[in-house]
């Protein structure tokens, strides 16, 4: 809307002294300037805006990020990439996208959710449209489950009202009190709207260590039988996960109506990482710090990790979780090597 003439007297104090033709020109310029400044493209270059309706993810960029930054997880990358792009390209999804990521610590669950968040909202976890909940921080007390459920519903309702494509990440689902997460069940279901708000373009992501033992056993069975890791398919693990997590009393999804109503679109397994994948993590961390990648140091850091089973030592029991800390121990060697080559 163009500014009113009284406003222009304030904005342009010399306006009263102008001829009528000059006044008309000044009003036209101010109107055009106001329109330009209020244009979404200009405004959103300085202030974070919710993505426009119909705005799609960059499939090529997302795939490149997953390929270059997430190691040893062919299955998770394939499933999430297809799920997210299919959801993004659907102009009228019937329900929100609901992903449940499972696996031991350090296998890349947090990493993948961060990459995904960054491609929906460029600011990633810093975005006001991306919301991270930690079970032990946000829902610590068992005797306050009812309060948590009310707060959670209000929080999600308010944020989806502000931005339909909001992203909600729930970490430590294996530590969440049973029943809390069922509060969001109405928002995940096949409803056009709930109390006047549509949740169908939101994304919900659960992160959990629950089911990790089942995934590790399946991976080890493949290795023992001489099958390639890359031959493990979603159908080999998803049924085990859905049943195992539903019946796991130490899981926030224990006997959850969200599972019972089949509202989780994909149970995404994260496989245990092998020695070669740990080395990939070390190289990536060295490159991220601006160091020259020295294969002797890469080998040393990977060798300092602990592996299981005890006899074969195939998989890292912490994934890549402690790579940064292990590399810190070698800081002097890395810096010296980098300076020498520089």
N, C-alpha and C positions, 0 to 999 in steps of 0.2 A: 504494500500500500504506500502511495506517495505521501511525504510529510505534509502536514497542513500548513496553510499560509502563516498562521500565528507562530508555528514552530520555526518557520524560515526567518521570521523577524529576529528570533533568538540566535539561529545559526549564522545568519548573515546580517550583522548589525548595520551595515551600510545600505541595506536593501531599500529603506524608506527614501533615500536620496536618489534612487534610480528612476529613470523614465519607465512608463508602463511596459514598453517593449522589452526593456532590460529586465524588469521584474519577471515577466513571463519566461524569458530565457533562463533566468536564475532558478526559477521554480522547475523548469524542465530539466536542467542539469542536476539539481538536487534530487529530483524524482528518479532520474536515470541512475545516479550514484547509489541511492538507497536500494533500488532494485538489484544492482550489481552486487552490493555488499550482502544482501539477503539471499542471493542465489545459493542453493544448496552446495554446488561444486566449490564456490569460493569459501563459504562458511565452514564446510566440512574439511577444508584444507588446514584450518586452524583449530577447530574443535571436533572432537571425536563424535561421529554420527553413527546411528544404527544403519546397517546396510540397507540400501533401497530394495523394495520389493522386486523380485526377479533377478537380483544381482547374483551371479554364479561364482563358485570357487574356480580358481585357476588350477585345472587338473594337472597340467604339465609341471607347474611349480610345486604343487603339493607332492607329486610323485618323486620329483627330483630331491626334495627335502627328505622324504622318507628313505630314499635309496642311499643318500649320502650321510645321514645322521643316525639312522636306526639300524643296528647290526644284529644279524642272526635271527630275524623275526619275519621270514618270508610270509608266513601264514597271517600274522597280525597285519602286516602292511597290505597284503592283498585284500583281506576282508574289510578293513577300515577304509581303504581307498575306494573300493567299489560301493560300500555302504554310504559313505559321505557324499560322493559325487552323485550317486543316484538320488539321494535325498535333496541335494542342492539343485539338481536339474529338474526336480519335480515341482511344477508351479503350484500344486495343491496337494501336499501330503496329507494323508488321513490321520496321522498322529505324529508326535515328536519323534526324533531319532533317539533311540535308547541303546547305548553300548555298555557292556560290562566286561572290563579288561581284567584278566586273571593271570597270575604267575608269581613266582618268587621275587623278592626284592632285587633291584638292580637289573632287571631284564628289559626295561624300557617302557613300562606302562605310563609313568609320569611324563617321560620324554615325548611319547607319541601324543598324549593328550595336550601337551603344550604346543607341539607343532600344529596340531589340528586347530587349536584355539587361535593361533597366530594367523591361520589362513582364513578363518571366519571373521576375526577382528584383529587387524594388524598389530595392535598394542598387546595382544596375547593376554597373559595373566595380569597385566597392568590395566587392561581395558575395563571400563565400568560396565561392560556388557558380558564379561566373563567372571564367573563366581566360583571360587574354590572353597569347599567345605572339608575340614579335617575332623574326623570323628572324635579324636581325643581332645581337640581344642574347642569345637563348637557344640558337641553333644556329650560332655564328660560324665554326667551324673545319671545313674539309672532311675532315680526317683523323680526325675524331671522330664520323662519321656513325653508326657502329655503337653507340657509347655513347649518343648522342642518342636513337636509336630505342628502346633499352632503357629509358632514363629517361622518355621520353614514354609508353611503354606503362604503366610503373609508376604514373606520375602520373595518367593518365586512369583506370586501373583503380581506384586508391585513391579518387579523387574521385567517380566514378560510384557506387562502393559506398556512399559517404557520402550522396550525393544523386543519385538516378536522373535528375533533370531538370537536371543540370549543363549549363552552356553553355561551349563551348570556341571561342575566336576566334584564328585564326592570321593575323597580319598580315604583310605583306611576302612573300607567297608567291612573288613573282617573284624574291626574293633568297634563297630557301631552297635548300639543296643538294639536288639530285635524289636521291630515295631515302629521305630522312628521313621525309617525310609518309606513305610507304607503311606505316610502322610502325602506323598507326592503322586500316589496312584491315580487320583482323578485327573491329574495334569498329563499323564502318560497315555491315557485311554483314548479310544476312538470317538471323541466328542468334537463336534463342530466348535463349540465354545463352552466354557465353564464360568458361570456368573458374568457373562458378557465378554470374557477374554478368551482368545484363541491361543492355544499352546502348540499348535501343529508345526510351527517352524522353529521351535526351540530344540536344542541338543542337550541330552543328559548323558553323562559319562560316569560310570562307577569304576573305581580302582580297588582291587582286592588281592591279597595274598592267598585267600581261600581258593582251594582247588589247585594250588601249586603242586602239591604232592601227586595229585592225579595226573597232571600234565607231565611232571618229571618222570613218573613211572612209564607213561605211554611213550615218551621220547626214548627212555632207556630200552624199552621193549623193542622199539624200531631198530636201535643201534645193535642190540644183542642178536636180532634176527637178520642182520646184515642189510637192512633197508636204509636208504638214504634219508637223512633228516628232511630234506626238501620234498620228500614224498608224503610227509604227514599232511593230511587234509583236515578241514574243519569238521567234517562228518566223523572223523576218528576221535574227536575230543569234545565237541559241543554237547552231545547228549550226556557224557560223563560229568561235565561241568554243571549243567543245569540241575541235574539230580543231586550231585554232590553238594553244591552250594545250598540248595533248598533244604537239605537234610543236615547241614552243618550247624550245630548249635552255637559255634563260635563265629558265625557269620551274621552280618547285619541283614542278610537276605533269608535267614532261617524262617521257613514256612511263610515266606513273604507272598502277599497277594499279587505283587508285581510279577513274580515268576508264575504263580498259579494262574494268572490271567494272560500269560504269554505276552507280556508287554515289553520284555527285553528283546530287541531285534536280533542282537548277536551276542553270544558269549565268546569273547575273543581270547584265545589262549596265547600266552607268551612262553615260549620254550626256554629251557635252561640254556645258558650260554657256554660254549666250548672255549678252549684255550685260544683258538684262532680268532674268535669274536672278541675276546678280552683284548687281544693285541690290536684289533681294529679300534677299540675304544681308546686305547692308550695313544695310538697315532692321531686320532681325531682330537684328543685333549691337548696333545703337544702342538698340533697345528693351530688350535684355537688360542693357545697362549703365545703364538708367534715364534715357537721354537723350531729349530731344524729337527726333523724326525730322525732319530738315531735308532737303528734297529737293535743295537745291543741294549739300549735302555728300555726299548719296547719289550724285548724278551725278558729282561730282568724284572720289570714291573709285573708282567703277566705271570712269571714264575713265582712271585711272592704271594699270589692269590692262593686260596685253598680250594681243592676240588673234590668232587664225589662222583661215584661211589669210592670208598676208601681204597679198594684194590685197583680199579681201572683209572680213577681220577680223570673223568671225562668232562664234567660240568663244574663251572665255578659256583660255589655255594652262595656267593653274594653278587653274582652277575658282574656288572661293571660298577657297582655302587661305590666301591672304595678306590677306584682308579685314581681319582683326583688326589686323595690323601697319600696313596702310594707314590704317586709321581712327585709330590712335594718333597719326599725324602731324597729324591734324586735331583732336586732343584739345582744344586751347585754343579753337578756333572752336566746337566742339560744346558745350563747357562754358559758354562765354560766351553762346551762343544759348539754352541751356537755362535759365541764370540769368535772362536778359532776359525770357524768356517766363513764367518762374515768378513 
